[in-house]
Amino acid sequence: MTNLPLTGIFTITAYFKKVNSTLWPTLGYHTGIDFIGSDNIYATCDGVVDTKGVDGSFGNYIIIKEDGINRYHYFCHLSKFNVEEGDRVNRSSIIGVMGSTGHVTGKHLHYEIRNAKVLRADTLINPAEHCGIPNAE
């Protein structure tokens, strides 16, 4: 398995730190990567489902705490959950289905990585590096 949250052909519709204070007013830029592609969403690390919830911005979301390192992987705007809090997952685990819940303009996956569960500029990690893809438009 790879570190990608989906399989097959995909498109990146918003990259990490793309500047747009209208779309992303909290920090003024995008905090993750937005993917369009396969419906099944996969864990991007081995770990434990820390949080499964619903948020006005993120919609249906899952947070996975990565094993052995202080990293939290966020999977947002899901249409369906396939895991529960406390479940152990690995890179072959299907954790949910891509959707359009929360503050969105269409169906996609918002994926981000933080080294803490608090959103600040210094907690964000570039998910492109983790996924092994270039961070470019």
C-alpha positions, -999 to +999 in steps of 0.1 A: +000+000+000+010+036-005+005+066+018-023+078-005-059+081+009-074+067-023-066+044-052-065+047-089-066+080-109-072+111-089-071+149-092-059+174-066-082+203-066-065+223-038-030+219-026-013+226+008-010+262+017-028+275-014-036+311-005-073+322-004-085+341+027-121+340+014-123+302+012-100+295+042-103+325+065-088+309+097-052+309+084-057+325+050-046+294+032-055+257+026-045+234+055-044+202+035-049+186+001-082+181-016-086+150-037-113+139-062-111+102-072-122+068-060-150+066-035-132+044-009-110+063+015-080+045+030-060+051+061-027+067+052-008+053+082-010+025+108-027+038+139-059+042+160-091+060+151-089+089+176-120+108+166-151+102+144-174+132+143-194+158+125-183+195+121-198+224+103-167+229+082-152+194+080-186+176+077-182+140+086-146+135+096-122+109+110-089+116+128-063+088+130-035+090+155-004+075+138+015+048+157+049+058+171+049+094+162+029+125+172+008+129+141-029+132+135-044+124+100-076+142+092-101+128+066-130+152+060-163+156+041-170+118+041-204+105+032-200+073+052-179+060+081-164+025+080-147+027+114-154+036+150-134+055+176-107+032+191-105+009+160-070-001+149-063+006+112-035+002+087-028+014+052-051-013+037-081-003+059-110+014+042-121+040+067-149+058+049-164+070+016-157+103-001-186+127+002-197+163+002-206+170+038-197+202+057-186+234+040-178+223+005-185+231-032-187+195-043-177+159-035-141+155-025-117+144+003-099+170+024-068+154+039-045+170+063-018+161+089-011+179+122+014+172+150-013+183+175-051+184+174-051+222+177-051+241+145-022+266+143+002+273+115+030+254+134+009+222+139+005+216+101+025+191+082+026+190+044+005+159+034+020+159-001+054+148+014+037+120+033+017+109+003+048+110-020+033+135-045+044+169-056+028+199-039+020+220-070-009+233-089 
